Amino acid sequence: MKQNIIAEINEIIREYGSFTVADVEAESSPLLDTKGRLTHLAEHFMDGTCVVYVYDPTSHSSDEIDSYDEFYEEFSEEQLEYILELAQKWAEENE
């Protein structure tokens, strides 16, 4: 099932281009992980991968402190379904 969702996400991105959570005015960013006091949020979606930004919620700055690319396979099915919803919104906005 995960592979089918990933295939749909990638197909939309190949057709309409990469997008960010800001582009689709998402209510929230998919949370990949929380390690210690750091929060890892997926915010830029591309064909095959996404960019995960690392934030320190205890910081007074809202700027990310790091970022890295992550494959969609690392996300849970629930997270992928949310990313697919965002991708579908991106497709609707670009039709």
N, C-alpha and C positions, 0 to 999 in steps of 0.2 A: 504494500500500500504506500509506504514512504516513497518508493521509487516513482510511482505514478504521480504523486503530488509534486515531487521534484521535477519530473518531466513537464508537468503543466506550468510550473513556475518558470522554468527555463524557456519554454516555448513562448510564453507571453513576453519575456524579456528580450528574446531574439527578435520578436516582431516589433515591440514598442520601445526597446532600449532600457537601460538600467534606470533605477529610481531609488529615492530615499523615502524614509518615513515622513519627512517634511513635504515631499512632493505630493503625497496622497493624504496629507493632514491626518495621519494615524493618531488614534487616541493614546497609543503607547508603542514603545519599541519592543520587539520580541526579546525577552531575557534569556540569554544563553546560559549564564552562570553567575554565581556570586562566590567569589573566592576571598575569604577573609572579609575585609571591609570594602573590597572593590566589586563593582557591578559591571557586567559585560552585556552590552546591548547591541543587537544587530540593527543597523540603521541604513545601510546602503546595499542594495540588492543588484547583483549582476548575474550573467549567465554562468551557472555552475558554482558560484561562490557569493559570499556577502562580506561586507566589512563590519567587523565587530569593534565597537568603541568601548574603552574601559574608562569608567568614571569612579571617582572617590566621593561617595555621597556625604562624607563628613567635611569635605572641602568647602570653602566659601565661594570657589569658582565653579561654574557649571561647565567648564571646558574639559574635554576628554584628556586623560593623562597618557593614553596609549591607544593603539589600534592594531588589528591584525585581520587577515583574511581567514574565513572559515568555510568549509564545504557544507552544503545543505544536509548531507548525510549525518552530520553531528547533532542535528536538531531532533527533538521528539516529533512524533506525528502531530500532536496538538499544536506545537510551535509552527510546523510546516503548514498546517491548515490555516493558521492566522496569516502567515507570509503569503500563501496563495490568495487569501481574501484581499490583502493589500495589492498584490499583483493584478488581480481582476479589477480592482478599483482603478489602478493605473491604466489598464487597457481601456476601460470605459471612458476615462478622461481624455484618452488620445484617439478615440475613434472619430 
